[in-house]
C-alpha cells in the first residue's frame, strides 16, 4: 500500500488508466478507516456527508472547515483521497487557484471543481467563466507539483439544468482546460453515460450512483466508465439507521438497535490503527 503523498497520488492516477474502480465516500475518520479495511483502493470525501455531520446543509461549510476535514481524512487512511472541493470556494479564477493550492497542501490525491454558482436564478457559471476557473485550478496544481488529479464537474443535472448537450459541451471544454477526469453527477441512463464517455474519450469518466440501482460495477465498466462514486449515499444510509433507531426510542422502543454494529468489532477495527 502506498505510504507517501507522492506514492498515493501515483497510485490514484494509475487507477484511472484502465478498468473501473469503486470510489466510496466516507464522511469522517472512522468511516474512512472502515472502508480501507474492506479493501477499496481509494476513497473520496463527500461535501454533503461532512456537512450533515456538523449540523450544516450541503455547501454551507466554510473553506477552513473543509480543509481541516480533508487533513483529517488523509490522516485517517493509507488510501489516496479524492476531495469533493465543491466550487473551489471562490467565484474568480484567482480565488479558485488559492483554494486549490491550500487543498493540495492537505495531501489529497485528487480534487473536483464544480461549475455551479449556488444562485437559483443563474445556477451555472457561463462556460467561458467555468473554463477559466478550471484553468486556474490546473495552474495551481501544476505549480504544486502537478501530480494531484483534477476532476471537472458539469453540475447541470444537479443544478436544475438537465441539458445533456450542454453538460457534454462543458465536460469537453473542461478536458481541454486540463481536467484529468470528467464528471456529470445526475446522469443515470445507459444512453447518457455512453454519450458522456464517448464525448470525452480517452479521458476517464466518473459516474455517481447515489441510490439503489440495477447497475453493477461490471455494468459501469462495460459502458467505459473508469470510476464510480456514491456521494453522500453512505452517510445517508448511516443517518437512516440512526434516525429509525432514535425515532423508536422516542416512542419508548428499543428495536431500532437490531442491526447495530457490535462494539467489539468496532473496537478491534480502530485498535489496529492506534495501538
C-alpha positions as a printed Julia matrix, in Angstrom:
275×3 Matrix{Float64}:
   0.0    0.0     0.0
   1.39   3.47   -0.88
   2.61   5.49    2.08
   3.9    8.87    0.94
   1.7   11.55   -0.58
   3.55  11.2    -3.88
   3.03   7.43   -3.89
  -0.66   7.83   -3.11
  -1.09  10.28   -5.97
   0.74   7.98   -8.37
  -1.4    5.04   -7.29
  -4.56   7.12   -7.72
  -3.6    8.15  -11.24
  -2.86   4.53  -12.1
  -6.39   3.54  -11.09
  -7.71   5.84  -13.82
  -5.6    4.29  -16.58
  -7.78   1.24  -17.24
 -10.66  -0.76  -15.85
 -13.3    0.58  -13.47
 -12.97   1.04   -9.72
 -15.32   1.87   -6.86
 -14.63   5.16   -5.09
 -16.72   5.13   -1.88
 -17.32   8.31    0.09
 -16.62   8.36    3.86
 -17.79  11.32    5.91
 -15.48  11.02    8.94
 -12.27   9.34   10.06
 -13.97   6.17   11.28
 -15.9    5.56    8.08
 -12.73   6.17    6.04
 -10.83   3.63    8.09
 -13.59   1.05    7.77
 -13.7    1.43    4.0
  -9.95   0.85    3.89
 -10.45  -2.38    5.87
 -12.78  -3.66    3.13
 -10.07  -3.45    0.5
 -11.08  -0.39   -1.5
  -8.21   1.19   -3.4
  -9.17   4.85   -2.8
 -11.84   6.97   -1.16
 -13.44  10.34   -1.84
 -14.83  12.88    0.57
 -18.47  13.95    0.39
 -19.38  17.58    0.97
 -22.93  16.65    1.96
 -21.94  13.84    4.32
 -19.41  16.04    6.08
 -21.81  18.98    6.26
 -24.55  16.88    7.87
 -22.09  15.61   10.47
 -21.55  19.22   11.55
 -25.28  20.12   11.52
 -24.97  22.12    8.3
 -26.66  21.79    4.93
 -24.54  20.81    1.94
 -22.43  23.67    0.56
 -22.81  25.62    3.82
 -19.46  24.73    5.42
 -16.52  27.14    5.41
 -13.38  26.59    3.4
 -11.33  26.4     6.59
 -13.53  23.63    7.95
 -13.42  21.71    4.69
  -9.62  21.94    4.57
  -9.43  20.66    8.15
 -11.74  17.81    7.17
  -9.52  16.9     4.22
  -6.5   16.73    6.5
  -8.44  14.52    8.9
  -9.47  12.04    6.21
  -5.98  11.95    4.68
  -4.51  11.19    8.11
  -7.17   8.58    8.9
  -6.44   6.3     5.96
  -3.5    5.0     3.99
  -5.56   5.22    0.8
  -5.48   8.0    -1.8
  -8.2   10.57   -1.06
 -10.15  12.47   -3.7
 -11.59  15.76   -2.37
 -15.12  16.9    -3.05
 -13.99  20.53   -3.19
 -17.36  21.96   -4.22
 -16.95  25.01   -6.47
 -13.47  25.86   -5.28
 -14.59  28.34   -2.6
 -14.39  31.36   -4.84
 -16.04  32.81   -7.91
 -12.97  34.21   -9.64
 -10.13  32.14  -11.13
  -7.67  33.69   -8.67
  -9.83  32.7    -5.7
 -10.19  29.15   -7.03
  -6.43  28.89   -7.56
  -5.73  29.98   -3.99
  -8.22  27.45   -2.61
  -6.82  24.64   -4.74
  -3.27  25.29   -3.56
  -4.48  25.06    0.05
  -6.31  21.81   -0.72
  -3.26  20.25   -2.37
  -1.26  21.0     0.79
  -3.56  18.69    2.8
  -2.14  15.65    0.98
  -5.14  14.76   -1.15
  -4.59  12.74   -4.32
  -7.31  14.42   -6.37
  -9.96  17.12   -6.22
 -13.04  18.17   -8.14
 -14.19  21.65   -9.11
 -17.89  22.25   -9.81
 -19.37  24.82  -12.18
 -22.45  25.61  -10.06
 -22.93  29.09   -8.61
 -25.43  28.48   -5.82
 -27.68  31.13   -7.4
 -31.08  29.69   -8.42
 -31.5   32.47  -11.0
 -28.21  31.57  -12.72
 -27.24  28.13  -11.38
 -24.23  27.54  -13.64
 -21.24  29.72  -14.41
 -21.11  30.74  -18.07
 -18.96  28.17  -19.82
 -16.14  30.64  -20.51
 -16.0   31.56  -16.82
 -16.15  27.91  -15.79
 -13.28  27.11  -18.15
 -11.18  29.97  -16.74
 -11.78  28.62  -13.24
 -10.69  25.11  -14.31
  -7.58  26.5   -15.95
  -6.75  28.33  -12.72
  -7.16  25.09  -10.78
  -4.91  23.31  -13.28
  -2.26  26.0   -12.98
  -2.37  25.86   -9.18
  -1.91  22.09   -9.25
   0.95  22.35  -11.72
   2.65  24.93   -9.51
   2.3   22.49   -6.61
   3.97  19.59   -8.4
   1.34  18.58  -10.92
   0.58  15.13   -9.56
  -2.81  15.87   -7.95
  -5.62  14.65  -10.19
  -8.09  17.34  -11.32
 -11.75  16.46  -11.89
 -14.01  18.78  -13.88
 -17.68  18.62  -12.9
 -20.66  19.72  -15.0
 -23.45  20.26  -12.49
 -26.33  20.58  -15.0
 -28.4   17.71  -13.62
 -27.85  18.74  -10.0
 -28.42  22.45  -10.63
 -31.8   22.13  -12.32
 -30.49  22.48  -15.87
 -30.68  18.87  -17.13
 -29.37  19.58  -20.62
 -27.14  16.69  -21.69
 -25.77  18.5   -24.73
 -24.7   21.46  -22.6
 -23.2   19.16  -19.98
 -21.17  17.38  -22.66
 -20.01  20.68  -24.16
 -18.87  21.75  -20.71
 -17.06  18.48  -20.0
 -15.23  18.64  -23.33
 -14.17  22.19  -22.58
 -13.0   21.17  -19.09
 -10.96  18.35  -20.59
  -9.27  20.83  -22.91
  -8.7   23.15  -19.96
  -6.69  20.48  -18.15
  -9.13  18.29  -16.24
  -7.8   14.74  -15.88
 -11.21  13.17  -15.19
 -14.74  14.29  -16.08
 -17.92  14.03  -14.05
 -21.58  14.94  -14.67
 -23.39  13.94  -11.47
 -27.02  13.09  -12.08
 -26.75  11.31  -15.42
 -28.42   7.96  -14.9
 -29.34   6.14  -18.12
 -27.12   3.95  -20.24
 -27.58   6.34  -23.13
 -26.49   9.36  -21.1
 -23.48   7.58  -19.66
 -22.37   6.24  -23.04
 -22.74   9.7   -24.6
 -20.53  11.3   -21.94
 -17.89   8.55  -22.08
 -17.71   8.77  -25.87
 -17.59  12.57  -25.92
 -14.59  12.96  -23.62
 -12.65   9.82  -24.56
  -9.94   8.87  -23.85
 -10.15  10.79  -20.59
 -11.72   8.87  -17.7
 -15.28   9.47  -16.53
 -16.73   9.29  -13.01
 -20.36   8.23  -12.58
 -22.35   8.85   -9.41
 -24.7    6.14   -8.17
 -26.28   7.54   -5.04
 -29.31   5.29   -4.61
 -30.35   1.68   -5.12
 -29.64   0.82   -8.75
 -29.87  -2.05  -11.16
 -26.38  -1.2   -12.36
 -23.33  -3.07  -11.07
 -19.7   -2.04  -11.18
 -19.29  -4.51  -14.03
 -22.06  -2.74  -15.94
 -20.26   0.56  -15.5
 -17.03  -0.99  -16.76
 -18.83  -2.29  -19.83
 -20.04   1.25  -20.55
 -16.46   2.54  -20.43
 -16.74   4.26  -17.04
 -13.46   4.43  -15.09
 -14.72   5.09  -11.58
 -17.99   5.03   -9.63
 -18.61   7.17   -6.55
 -21.62   7.27   -4.24
 -21.6   10.85   -2.92
 -23.5   11.22    0.33
 -25.27   7.85   -0.02
 -23.26   6.04    2.65
 -23.77   8.95    5.05
 -27.49   8.94    4.25
 -27.62   5.18    4.88
 -25.99   5.73    8.27
 -28.36   8.59    9.04
 -31.28   6.39    8.02
 -30.31   3.73   10.57
 -29.71   6.33   13.28
 -33.0    8.13   12.61
 -35.02   4.92   12.69
 -33.43   3.86   15.98
 -33.82   7.32   17.52
 -37.45   7.59   16.43
 -38.12   4.19   18.01
 -36.53   5.43   21.24
 -38.79   8.46   21.15
 -41.7    6.01   21.17
 -40.25   4.05   24.07
 -38.96   1.15   21.94
 -35.5   -0.37   21.53
 -36.0   -2.49   18.4
 -34.07   0.06   16.34
 -30.86  -1.44   17.7
 -31.45  -4.79   15.98
 -28.9   -4.18   13.23
 -26.39  -2.21   15.33
 -22.72  -2.98   14.71
 -21.06  -4.91   17.56
 -18.94  -2.67   19.77
 -16.23  -5.34   19.96
 -15.87  -5.32   16.17
 -15.56  -1.54   16.09
 -13.03  -1.53   18.91
 -10.95  -4.16   17.13
 -11.06  -2.2    13.88
  -9.81   1.01   15.44
  -7.45  -0.61   17.95
  -5.49  -1.9    14.98
  -4.95   1.68   13.83
  -3.98   3.37   17.07
  -2.45   0.59   19.11
